[in-house]
């Protein structure tokens, strides 16, 4: 159980991970959760829209550009009560990019740490947090799946993973490995589901912000004719 504070005024924000167990990479291990009746998800930026009603039926996700929710990392306590208004929250998803053109490993691991640290803190504050899984290439499975719970509802996103066939197949391979290692109860997929995916577990398909926007534009254009 982590109880350390190593900087003056806690500039490293170790308060976020107090009481957690850390995996071999120093990342907080998340608790399993079993939630149901999730029918729609809005991203963190959208969640502040005053037109949104029935918060208790909505899920909040962080599958948007990092700059939209960096403020949560900078001041988590400012947003805790806001997030408590919703049915559940998918864990933060600061960018992870691997491969030849990806980010340095230290940056990827730092972002995974931040994702888990915020998820742990929100869980401690009484929010229903669904662990988010970055589906990575096989060279990065070990640390990518580390710190995630077994037999839990999990979530992942397919943004940027469905246009190219190679990207879809890589996603499917990582998805199957996730199911093998973590044995999820069910998986929420935000975004288009690859045609090649034959999931061995129940999938809850939710639309991403881009999907919703494109559908709204098609409806508007259709009404003009």
SELUM-414300 format. One record per residue (C-alpha): residue number from 1; residue in three letters; x, y, z. Coordinates in steps of 0.2 Angstrom, whole numbers, plus 5000, padded with zeros to 4 digits. Layout:
N
NUM ALA X Y Z
...
***
This chain:
225
1 UNK 5000 5000 5000
2 UNK 5008 5017 4995
3 UNK 5009 5030 5008
4 UNK 5024 5040 5002
5 UNK 5026 5059 5000
6 UNK 5043 5064 4994
7 UNK 5042 5082 4988
8 UNK 5038 5099 4997
9 UNK 5020 5104 4995
10 UNK 5018 5087 4985
11 UNK 5022 5094 4968
12 UNK 5022 5076 4961
13 UNK 5004 5074 4967
14 UNK 5007 5058 4976
15 UNK 4991 5061 4986
16 UNK 4982 5054 4971
17 UNK 4989 5037 4974
18 UNK 4988 5036 4993
19 UNK 4982 5018 4998
20 UNK 4985 5010 4981
21 UNK 4995 4995 4977
22 UNK 5008 4998 4963
23 UNK 5012 4986 4949
24 UNK 5030 4982 4944
25 UNK 5031 4998 4934
26 UNK 5025 5009 4948
27 UNK 5008 5011 4941
28 UNK 4993 5010 4953
29 UNK 4983 4994 4951
30 UNK 4964 4997 4948
31 UNK 4950 4989 4956
32 UNK 4937 4978 4946
33 UNK 4920 4985 4943
34 UNK 4904 4978 4937
35 UNK 4892 4991 4930
36 UNK 4877 4989 4918
37 UNK 4864 4999 4909
38 UNK 4876 5010 4900
39 UNK 4867 5016 4884
40 UNK 4877 5032 4880
41 UNK 4894 5041 4884
42 UNK 4899 5059 4882
43 UNK 4917 5065 4882
44 UNK 4924 5075 4897
45 UNK 4922 5092 4887
46 UNK 4904 5088 4882
47 UNK 4899 5084 4900
48 UNK 4899 5102 4904
49 UNK 4885 5106 4891
50 UNK 4870 5113 4900
51 UNK 4859 5104 4887
52 UNK 4864 5087 4894
53 UNK 4850 5080 4904
54 UNK 4848 5063 4914
55 UNK 4866 5063 4920
56 UNK 4863 5048 4930
57 UNK 4860 5038 4914
58 UNK 4876 5044 4905
59 UNK 4894 5039 4905
60 UNK 4909 5051 4904
61 UNK 4924 5046 4893
62 UNK 4941 5054 4890
63 UNK 4943 5048 4872
64 UNK 4947 5066 4866
65 UNK 4963 5076 4863
66 UNK 4973 5077 4879
67 UNK 4971 5096 4880
68 UNK 4953 5094 4884
69 UNK 4956 5086 4900
70 UNK 4973 5091 4906
71 UNK 4964 5103 4918
72 UNK 4958 5087 4927
73 UNK 4976 5082 4930
74 UNK 4981 5100 4936
75 UNK 4966 5101 4948
76 UNK 4957 5085 4951
77 UNK 4947 5090 4966
78 UNK 4939 5104 4955
79 UNK 4929 5091 4945
80 UNK 4926 5077 4957
81 UNK 4908 5083 4962
82 UNK 4904 5086 4943
83 UNK 4909 5068 4938
84 UNK 4899 5061 4953
85 UNK 4883 5067 4944
86 UNK 4885 5054 4930
87 UNK 4882 5035 4930
88 UNK 4900 5031 4928
89 UNK 4916 5037 4921
90 UNK 4929 5028 4910
91 UNK 4946 5031 4916
92 UNK 4957 5045 4909
93 UNK 4966 5042 4892
94 UNK 4981 5052 4891
95 UNK 4989 5048 4874
96 UNK 5000 5033 4872
97 UNK 5009 5030 4855
98 UNK 5021 5016 4852
99 UNK 5031 5009 4837
100 UNK 5044 5017 4826
101 UNK 5035 5034 4825
102 UNK 5029 5033 4843
103 UNK 5033 5043 4859
104 UNK 5048 5038 4870
105 UNK 5044 5024 4882
106 UNK 5046 5036 4897
107 UNK 5032 5047 4890
108 UNK 5021 5033 4887
109 UNK 5023 5026 4904
110 UNK 5021 5043 4912
111 UNK 5004 5045 4903
112 UNK 4999 5027 4908
113 UNK 5004 5032 4926
114 UNK 4993 5048 4925
115 UNK 4978 5038 4918
116 UNK 4979 5026 4933
117 UNK 4983 5038 4946
118 UNK 4967 5049 4942
119 UNK 4957 5033 4940
120 UNK 4962 5027 4957
121 UNK 4959 5044 4965
122 UNK 4942 5045 4957
123 UNK 4937 5028 4963
124 UNK 4943 5033 4981
125 UNK 4931 5048 4980
126 UNK 4916 5037 4976
127 UNK 4915 5038 4957
128 UNK 4911 5022 4947
129 UNK 4927 5021 4937
130 UNK 4928 5009 4922
131 UNK 4946 5005 4918
132 UNK 4952 5010 4901
133 UNK 4963 4999 4891
134 UNK 4975 5005 4878
135 UNK 4976 4991 4864
136 UNK 4994 4992 4859
137 UNK 5006 4981 4848
138 UNK 5012 4965 4855
139 UNK 5029 4972 4859
140 UNK 5020 4983 4872
141 UNK 5007 4971 4879
142 UNK 5016 4968 4896
143 UNK 5016 4985 4902
144 UNK 5001 4990 4893
145 UNK 4990 4978 4902
146 UNK 4999 4979 4919
147 UNK 4989 4987 4933
148 UNK 4972 4983 4925
149 UNK 4960 4972 4935
150 UNK 4954 4954 4930
151 UNK 4935 4950 4928
152 UNK 4930 4968 4927
153 UNK 4920 4978 4915
154 UNK 4933 4987 4904
155 UNK 4933 5000 4890
156 UNK 4943 5004 4875
157 UNK 4942 5016 4860
158 UNK 4945 5013 4841
159 UNK 4949 5031 4836
160 UNK 4962 5030 4823
161 UNK 4962 5011 4823
162 UNK 4949 5007 4809
163 UNK 4954 5015 4793
164 UNK 4969 5005 4789
165 UNK 4967 4986 4788
166 UNK 4984 4983 4797
167 UNK 4978 4994 4811
168 UNK 4962 4985 4813
169 UNK 4970 4968 4813
170 UNK 4983 4975 4826
171 UNK 4968 4981 4837
172 UNK 4960 4964 4835
173 UNK 4975 4954 4840
174 UNK 4978 4966 4856
175 UNK 4959 4964 4860
176 UNK 4960 4945 4860
177 UNK 4976 4946 4871
178 UNK 4967 4958 4883
179 UNK 4952 4945 4884
180 UNK 4964 4931 4887
181 UNK 4974 4940 4901
182 UNK 4961 4950 4910
183 UNK 4945 4940 4907
184 UNK 4933 4955 4906
185 UNK 4915 4953 4911
186 UNK 4911 4964 4896
187 UNK 4920 4977 4886
188 UNK 4914 4995 4881
189 UNK 4920 5000 4864
190 UNK 4919 5018 4860
191 UNK 4920 5021 4841
192 UNK 4918 5010 4826
193 UNK 4920 4992 4829
194 UNK 4932 4983 4816
195 UNK 4923 4971 4805
196 UNK 4937 4959 4808
197 UNK 4933 4958 4827
198 UNK 4925 4942 4833
199 UNK 4924 4946 4852
200 UNK 4924 4932 4864
201 UNK 4916 4943 4877
202 UNK 4900 4954 4877
203 UNK 4903 4971 4869
204 UNK 4894 4987 4873
205 UNK 4895 4998 4857
206 UNK 4895 5017 4861
207 UNK 4897 5031 4848
208 UNK 4912 5042 4849
209 UNK 4910 5061 4848
210 UNK 4915 5061 4829
211 UNK 4902 5047 4825
212 UNK 4889 5058 4833
213 UNK 4894 5073 4824
214 UNK 4895 5065 4807
215 UNK 4878 5057 4810
216 UNK 4871 5075 4814
217 UNK 4879 5082 4799
218 UNK 4871 5068 4788
219 UNK 4854 5071 4795
220 UNK 4855 5090 4792
221 UNK 4861 5088 4774
222 UNK 4847 5075 4771
223 UNK 4834 5087 4778
224 UNK 4840 5100 4765
225 UNK 4834 5089 4750
***
